[in-house]
Amino acid sequence: MQDDKTIEAMAREQVAEITRGAVDIHSADALQSRIEESIRKTRPLRVKAGFDPTAPDLHLGHTVLLTRMRRFQRFGHTPVFVIGDFTASIGDPTGRNATRRTPDRETILRNAETYKEQVFKILDPEKTEVRFNSEWLSDLGVDGIIHLASHYTLARMLERDDFKQRFRGQLSISIHELLYPLVQAYDSVALKADVELGGTDQLFNLLVGREIMRDYGLEPQIVITSPLLEGIDAREVDGEIVGEKMSKSLGNYVGVTDSPKDMFGKLMSISDVLMWRYYELLSDLDASALATLREDVAASKVHPRQAKVGLASEMVRRYHGIDAAKEAEKAFDDLHRRRELPSDIPQVKLAFPTETLSLARLLADTGLASSSSEARRLMKQGGVRVDGERFLDPMGEIERGEHLIQVGKRKFLRVLPA
């Protein structure tokens, strides 16, 4: 039998990996204790995440939770993938300023089947529970729903930000929308969940689950939220990632069912700072390996483009296989060279006064920009590339050496050190 110190160390290792990139943890101490108990009793935790099948395909934003479940699964815990075929008929009011239109039953079931196929590209099907919440919610009946509703007050429900804003703005709130957090909470009761995962926008719903579980005599679940994954067009502004969350309606998504070439190309288009967010939330690289990669890029031992190739290849391998990943990388390289590099790129030799040189100054001195201020503006807008990668830092410098500079679609210059 393992001693307490060994168990504590093992649990801390698990906590560090499974909470990587998390925003809210309610609570970290409880999670540590729950995992220690799991190790002592060799009882895997039941880790729940729910998805309402309102659309036929998942994108990488949806898979942030699945990736966290995958990390739990690697430590021997049991992911419970809840398909919200019942809750989809209510419509999640999260982030809505009007009542959500809900799909018909036939569409919900059709979408649910595609979810089942796609989730097993991430999770081990032999060690994953897939449950439809209509299993228990359909049997509640009127008496059960009334009993469930008696465990929560209207005042508490109106503390929820989106309900509060709609109420203050005298916008309609349908009674059935108030039931959504309660029936989602009842999922946790029915499944006896140890942990529930969700996006930051789901925190209210997840915390309702903790309260309802107490009322039903169960130990409250641990809640872990993840950031909403920004779309591929997000950029860095003043050190922060700025952009809308990944969404099919906005066209800034990478779909799980995208072709290998499209998936690879979309991921290669993201900014360097966004690449690290994607690595943290989506990659199978453990925390130590990821930290080493970041250090190598910072020390110029690995080019950012190569790190991005690693991310794109990993995602294509996950959803399409290793051969598809190799073909997608080759196709991207061929297209990149053919589309972006003219045969007569002018060259200039520059004296680097130190080991680095301001890129804004270089663009102004070589005529690629009319002034340093215009150069900085172009960089902020994503219109400047160095060695094929967008250069977004207006105060940034390039190292002494050979570089291919591109401004806009047609201006190219190969810089050589004098």
C-alpha positions as CSV (number, residue, x, y, z in Angstrom):
1,M,0.0,0.0,0.0
2,Q,1.3,3.5,-0.9
3,D,2.0,5.9,2.0
4,D,0.2,9.3,2.3
5,K,3.1,11.3,1.0
6,T,3.3,9.2,-2.2
7,I,-0.4,9.4,-2.7
8,E,-0.3,13.2,-2.2
9,A,2.5,13.6,-4.7
10,M,0.6,11.4,-7.3
11,A,-2.5,13.4,-6.8
12,R,-0.6,16.7,-7.2
13,E,0.8,15.5,-10.5
14,Q,-2.7,14.7,-11.7
15,V,-4.1,18.0,-10.6
16,A,-1.4,20.0,-12.3
17,E,-2.1,18.2,-15.7
18,I,-5.9,18.0,-15.6
19,T,-6.3,21.7,-14.6
20,R,-3.9,23.1,-17.1
21,G,-5.4,26.2,-18.7
22,A,-8.4,26.1,-16.3
23,V,-10.0,29.3,-15.2
24,D,-12.3,28.4,-12.3
25,I,-11.8,25.4,-9.9
26,H,-14.3,24.9,-7.1
27,S,-12.3,24.0,-5.4
28,A,-8.7,23.0,-5.9
29,D,-8.3,21.6,-2.4
30,A,-11.4,19.5,-2.8
31,L,-10.1,18.2,-6.1
32,Q,-6.8,17.3,-4.5
33,S,-8.6,15.4,-1.7
34,R,-11.0,13.7,-4.1
35,I,-8.1,12.4,-6.3
36,E,-6.2,11.2,-3.2
37,E,-9.3,9.3,-2.1
38,S,-9.6,7.9,-5.6
39,I,-6.0,6.6,-5.5
40,R,-6.4,5.1,-2.1
41,K,-9.7,3.3,-3.0
42,T,-8.7,2.6,-6.6
43,R,-12.0,4.1,-7.6
44,P,-11.9,6.3,-10.7
45,L,-13.6,9.7,-10.6
46,R,-16.7,10.2,-12.8
47,V,-15.9,13.2,-14.9
48,K,-19.0,14.7,-16.7
49,A,-19.3,17.2,-19.6
50,G,-22.5,17.8,-21.4
51,F,-23.2,18.8,-25.0
52,D,-26.5,19.8,-26.5
53,P,-26.7,18.5,-30.1
54,T,-28.0,21.6,-31.7
55,A,-25.6,21.4,-34.7
56,P,-24.3,18.3,-36.6
57,D,-20.6,18.9,-36.2
58,L,-18.1,19.8,-33.5
59,H,-15.3,22.3,-33.9
60,L,-12.1,22.6,-31.9
61,G,-13.8,25.0,-29.5
62,H,-16.1,22.2,-28.4
63,T,-13.1,19.8,-28.0
64,V,-11.5,21.9,-25.2
65,L,-13.6,20.1,-22.7
66,L,-13.1,16.7,-24.4
67,T,-9.3,17.2,-24.3
68,R,-9.5,17.9,-20.6
69,M,-11.6,14.7,-20.2
70,R,-8.9,12.9,-22.2
71,R,-6.4,14.0,-19.6
72,F,-8.6,12.7,-16.8
73,Q,-9.0,9.5,-18.8
74,R,-5.2,9.0,-19.0
75,F,-5.0,9.0,-15.2
76,G,-7.6,6.2,-15.1
77,H,-10.7,8.3,-14.5
78,T,-14.0,7.7,-16.3
79,P,-15.3,10.4,-18.7
80,V,-19.1,10.6,-18.9
81,F,-20.0,12.3,-22.2
82,V,-23.6,13.6,-21.8
83,I,-25.5,14.2,-25.0
84,G,-28.2,16.7,-24.0
85,D,-31.0,15.4,-26.2
86,F,-33.5,16.5,-23.5
87,T,-31.9,19.8,-22.6
88,A,-31.5,20.7,-26.3
89,S,-35.3,20.8,-26.5
90,I,-35.3,23.5,-23.8
91,G,-32.4,25.6,-25.2
92,D,-29.4,26.8,-23.2
93,P,-30.1,30.5,-22.3
94,T,-26.4,31.1,-21.7
95,G,-25.2,34.3,-23.3
96,R,-28.6,34.9,-25.0
97,N,-30.6,38.1,-25.0
98,A,-33.6,36.4,-26.4
99,T,-35.2,32.9,-26.1
100,R,-33.3,30.4,-28.1
101,R,-35.1,28.6,-31.0
102,T,-34.8,24.9,-30.5
103,P,-34.4,22.2,-33.1
104,D,-37.0,19.5,-33.6
105,R,-36.6,16.0,-32.1
106,E,-35.5,14.4,-35.4
107,T,-32.7,16.9,-35.9
108,I,-31.6,16.5,-32.3
109,L,-31.3,12.7,-32.6
110,R,-29.5,13.0,-36.0
111,N,-27.0,15.4,-34.6
112,A,-26.5,13.3,-31.5
113,E,-25.4,10.4,-33.7
114,T,-22.7,12.5,-35.3
115,Y,-21.5,13.6,-31.8
116,K,-21.1,10.0,-30.8
117,E,-18.9,9.4,-33.9
118,Q,-16.8,12.5,-33.4
119,V,-16.1,12.2,-29.7
120,F,-14.3,8.9,-30.0
121,K,-11.6,10.6,-32.1
122,I,-10.6,12.1,-28.8
123,L,-11.7,9.7,-26.0
124,D,-11.1,6.0,-25.7
125,P,-14.5,4.4,-26.5
126,E,-13.8,1.4,-24.3
127,K,-13.4,3.6,-21.2
128,T,-16.0,6.3,-21.9
129,E,-19.6,6.4,-20.9
130,V,-21.9,8.0,-23.4
131,R,-25.3,8.9,-21.9
132,F,-28.4,10.7,-23.2
133,N,-30.0,12.9,-20.5
134,S,-33.4,12.0,-21.7
135,E,-32.7,8.6,-19.9
136,W,-33.5,10.2,-16.5
137,L,-35.1,13.6,-17.4
138,S,-37.9,12.1,-19.4
139,D,-39.0,10.0,-16.4
140,L,-39.1,12.9,-14.0
141,G,-42.6,13.8,-14.9
142,V,-44.5,16.9,-13.6
143,D,-44.1,15.9,-9.9
144,G,-40.3,15.4,-10.4
145,I,-39.9,18.8,-12.2
146,I,-41.8,20.6,-9.5
147,H,-39.8,18.9,-6.7
148,L,-36.6,19.8,-8.5
149,A,-37.7,23.4,-9.0
150,S,-38.4,23.7,-5.2
151,H,-34.7,23.4,-4.5
152,Y,-33.9,26.8,-6.0
153,T,-35.3,30.3,-5.7
154,L,-36.3,32.8,-8.4
155,A,-34.1,35.5,-6.7
156,R,-31.0,33.2,-7.0
157,M,-31.8,32.4,-10.6
158,L,-32.0,36.1,-11.5
159,E,-28.5,36.6,-10.2
160,R,-27.3,34.9,-13.3
161,D,-25.9,37.6,-15.6
162,D,-27.8,37.0,-18.8
163,F,-31.1,36.6,-16.9
164,K,-30.3,39.8,-14.9
165,Q,-29.6,41.8,-18.0
166,R,-32.7,40.6,-19.8
167,F,-34.8,41.4,-16.7
168,R,-33.4,44.9,-16.3
169,G,-33.8,45.5,-20.1
170,Q,-37.4,44.3,-19.9
171,L,-36.6,41.5,-22.4
172,S,-38.7,38.3,-22.4
173,I,-37.5,35.4,-20.2
174,S,-39.6,32.3,-20.7
175,I,-40.3,30.1,-17.7
176,H,-38.9,27.0,-19.4
177,E,-35.5,28.8,-19.7
178,L,-35.3,29.1,-15.9
179,L,-35.5,25.3,-15.8
180,Y,-32.4,24.8,-17.9
181,P,-29.8,25.2,-15.1
182,L,-31.9,22.9,-12.8
183,V,-32.2,20.0,-15.3
184,Q,-28.5,20.3,-16.1
185,A,-27.9,20.1,-12.4
186,Y,-30.1,17.0,-12.2
187,D,-27.8,15.4,-14.7
188,S,-25.1,15.5,-12.1
189,V,-27.4,14.0,-9.5
190,A,-28.5,11.1,-11.8
191,L,-24.9,10.4,-12.8
192,K,-23.4,10.9,-9.3
193,A,-20.7,13.1,-10.9
194,D,-17.4,13.7,-9.1
195,V,-16.3,16.5,-11.5
196,E,-18.2,18.6,-14.1
197,L,-16.4,20.4,-16.8
198,G,-17.6,23.5,-18.7
199,G,-16.7,26.7,-20.4
200,T,-16.4,29.9,-18.3
201,D,-19.9,30.9,-19.6
202,Q,-21.3,27.8,-17.9
203,L,-20.0,28.5,-14.4
204,F,-23.5,29.5,-13.0
205,N,-25.0,26.2,-14.3
206,L,-22.2,24.1,-12.9
207,L,-22.4,25.8,-9.5
208,V,-26.2,25.1,-9.4
209,G,-25.3,21.5,-9.9
210,R,-23.1,21.6,-6.7
211,E,-26.1,23.0,-4.7
212,I,-28.7,20.6,-6.0
213,M,-26.4,17.6,-5.3
214,R,-26.2,18.7,-1.7
215,D,-30.0,18.9,-1.5
216,Y,-30.2,15.3,-2.9
217,G,-27.8,14.0,-0.2
218,L,-24.8,13.7,-2.5
219,E,-21.2,15.1,-2.2
220,P,-21.1,18.2,-4.4
221,Q,-19.2,17.8,-7.7
222,I,-15.9,19.6,-8.3
223,V,-16.3,22.3,-11.0
224,I,-13.6,23.1,-13.5
225,T,-14.1,25.7,-16.2
226,S,-12.0,26.3,-19.3
227,P,-11.7,29.5,-21.4
228,L,-13.8,29.8,-24.5
229,L,-11.4,29.1,-27.3
230,E,-10.8,32.1,-29.6
231,G,-11.3,31.7,-33.3
232,I,-8.5,31.5,-35.7
233,D,-8.7,35.2,-36.5
234,A,-7.9,36.3,-33.0
235,R,-4.9,38.6,-32.6
236,E,-2.7,39.9,-29.8
237,V,-3.4,43.5,-28.6
238,D,-1.4,45.0,-25.8
239,G,-0.3,41.5,-24.6
240,E,-3.9,40.1,-24.6
241,I,-5.6,37.7,-27.1
242,V,-8.5,39.6,-28.6
243,G,-11.1,38.0,-30.8
244,E,-14.5,36.3,-30.9
245,K,-14.9,32.8,-29.6
246,M,-14.7,30.0,-32.2
247,S,-18.0,29.8,-34.0
248,K,-19.3,28.4,-37.3
249,S,-21.6,31.4,-37.7
250,L,-18.5,33.7,-37.6
251,G,-16.5,31.5,-40.0
252,N,-13.5,31.5,-37.6
253,Y,-13.6,27.8,-36.7
254,V,-11.6,24.6,-37.3
255,G,-14.2,21.8,-37.7
256,V,-13.5,18.3,-36.5
257,T,-14.8,17.1,-39.8
258,D,-12.8,19.6,-41.9
259,S,-10.6,18.0,-44.6
260,P,-6.9,17.4,-43.5
261,K,-5.7,20.2,-45.9
262,D,-8.3,22.7,-44.6
263,M,-7.6,21.8,-41.0
264,F,-3.8,22.1,-41.4
265,G,-4.1,25.4,-43.4
266,K,-6.4,27.0,-40.9
267,L,-4.2,26.2,-38.0
268,M,-1.1,27.5,-39.8
269,S,-2.9,30.8,-40.2
270,I,-3.2,31.5,-36.5
271,S,-1.0,34.0,-34.7
272,D,2.0,32.9,-32.7
273,V,0.4,33.9,-29.4
274,L,-2.8,32.1,-30.2
275,M,-0.8,29.0,-31.1
276,W,0.3,28.7,-27.4
277,R,-3.3,29.0,-26.3
278,Y,-4.3,26.2,-28.7
279,Y,-1.3,24.1,-27.5
280,E,-2.3,24.6,-23.8
281,L,-6.0,23.7,-24.3
282,L,-5.9,21.1,-27.1
283,S,-2.5,19.4,-27.3
284,D,-1.5,16.0,-25.8
285,L,1.9,17.4,-25.0
286,D,2.3,17.3,-21.2
287,A,3.0,20.5,-19.3
288,S,6.8,19.8,-19.1
289,A,7.2,19.2,-22.8
290,L,5.1,22.2,-23.7
291,A,7.2,24.4,-21.4
292,T,10.4,23.1,-23.1
293,L,9.0,23.9,-26.5
294,R,8.1,27.5,-25.5
295,E,11.6,27.9,-24.1
296,D,13.1,26.6,-27.3
297,V,11.1,29.0,-29.4
298,A,11.9,31.9,-27.1
299,A,15.6,31.0,-27.4
300,S,15.4,30.7,-31.2
301,K,16.3,27.0,-31.0
302,V,12.9,26.3,-32.7
303,H,11.3,28.6,-35.2
304,P,7.7,29.6,-34.3
305,R,6.6,28.2,-37.7
306,Q,7.9,24.8,-36.9
307,A,6.1,24.8,-33.5
308,K,2.9,25.7,-35.4
309,V,3.5,22.8,-37.8
310,G,3.7,20.6,-34.8
311,L,0.4,21.7,-33.6
312,A,-1.3,21.5,-37.0
313,S,0.1,18.0,-37.5
314,E,-1.0,16.8,-34.1
315,M,-4.6,17.9,-34.7
316,V,-4.8,16.4,-38.2
317,R,-3.3,13.1,-36.9
318,R,-5.9,13.1,-34.1
319,Y,-8.9,13.4,-36.5
320,H,-7.6,12.0,-39.8
321,G,-4.5,9.8,-39.0
322,I,-0.8,10.1,-39.5
323,D,-0.7,9.7,-43.3
324,A,-3.2,12.4,-43.8
325,A,-1.1,14.7,-41.5
326,K,2.0,14.1,-43.6
327,E,0.1,14.8,-46.9
328,A,-1.5,17.9,-45.5
329,E,1.9,19.3,-44.4
330,K,3.4,18.6,-47.8
331,A,0.4,20.1,-49.6
332,F,0.6,23.3,-47.4
333,D,4.3,23.7,-48.1
334,D,3.8,23.3,-51.8
335,L,0.9,25.8,-51.9
336,H,2.8,28.2,-49.6
337,R,5.8,28.3,-51.9
338,R,3.8,28.4,-55.1
339,R,1.4,31.1,-54.0
340,E,3.5,33.5,-52.0
341,L,7.1,33.4,-53.3
342,P,7.7,35.2,-56.7
343,S,10.8,34.1,-58.6
344,D,12.5,37.6,-58.6
345,I,12.6,38.6,-55.0
346,P,14.9,41.6,-54.6
347,Q,17.8,41.3,-52.1
348,V,19.5,43.8,-49.9
349,K,22.5,43.6,-47.6
350,L,22.0,45.5,-44.3
351,A,24.5,46.2,-41.5
352,F,23.1,45.1,-38.2
353,P,24.6,47.5,-35.6
354,T,23.8,45.0,-32.9
355,E,22.6,41.4,-32.9
356,T,19.0,42.6,-33.5
357,L,17.4,45.3,-35.6
358,S,14.0,47.1,-35.3
359,L,11.7,45.7,-38.0
360,A,9.8,49.0,-38.2
361,R,13.1,50.8,-38.9
362,L,14.1,48.1,-41.5
363,L,10.8,48.5,-43.4
364,A,11.1,52.3,-43.4
365,D,14.8,52.2,-44.5
366,T,14.2,49.8,-47.3
367,G,11.1,51.5,-48.6
368,L,8.7,48.7,-47.8
369,A,6.9,51.3,-45.6
370,S,6.8,55.1,-46.0
371,S,7.8,55.6,-42.3
372,S,8.4,53.7,-39.1
373,S,4.9,54.7,-37.9
374,E,3.3,53.2,-41.0
375,A,5.4,50.1,-40.5
376,R,4.1,49.7,-37.0
377,R,0.5,50.2,-38.2
378,L,1.0,47.5,-40.9
379,M,2.3,45.1,-38.3
380,K,-0.6,45.7,-35.9
381,Q,-3.0,45.0,-38.8
382,G,-1.2,41.7,-39.6
383,G,0.1,42.9,-42.9
384,V,3.8,42.0,-42.3
385,R,5.4,38.6,-42.4
386,V,8.9,37.5,-41.6
387,D,10.0,34.1,-42.9
388,G,6.4,33.3,-43.7
389,E,5.0,34.1,-40.3
390,R,2.9,37.2,-39.3
391,F,4.9,39.7,-37.3
392,L,2.5,41.5,-35.0
393,D,4.7,43.2,-32.5
394,P,5.1,46.8,-33.7
395,M,8.1,47.3,-31.4
396,G,9.7,44.0,-32.3
397,E,13.2,43.2,-33.6
398,I,14.6,40.6,-35.9
399,E,17.9,38.8,-35.3
400,R,21.0,39.2,-37.4
401,G,20.7,36.8,-40.3
402,E,18.9,36.1,-43.5
403,H,15.2,36.9,-43.6
404,L,12.4,36.9,-46.1
405,I,10.2,40.0,-45.5
406,Q,6.7,40.3,-47.0
407,V,4.5,43.4,-46.7
408,G,0.9,42.9,-48.0
409,K,0.4,40.5,-50.8
410,R,3.0,41.8,-53.3
411,K,6.0,43.4,-51.6
412,F,8.9,41.0,-50.9
413,L,12.5,41.6,-49.8
414,R,15.2,39.2,-48.9
415,V,17.5,40.7,-46.2
416,L,21.1,39.6,-45.9
417,P,23.5,40.7,-43.2
418,A,26.3,42.8,-44.6
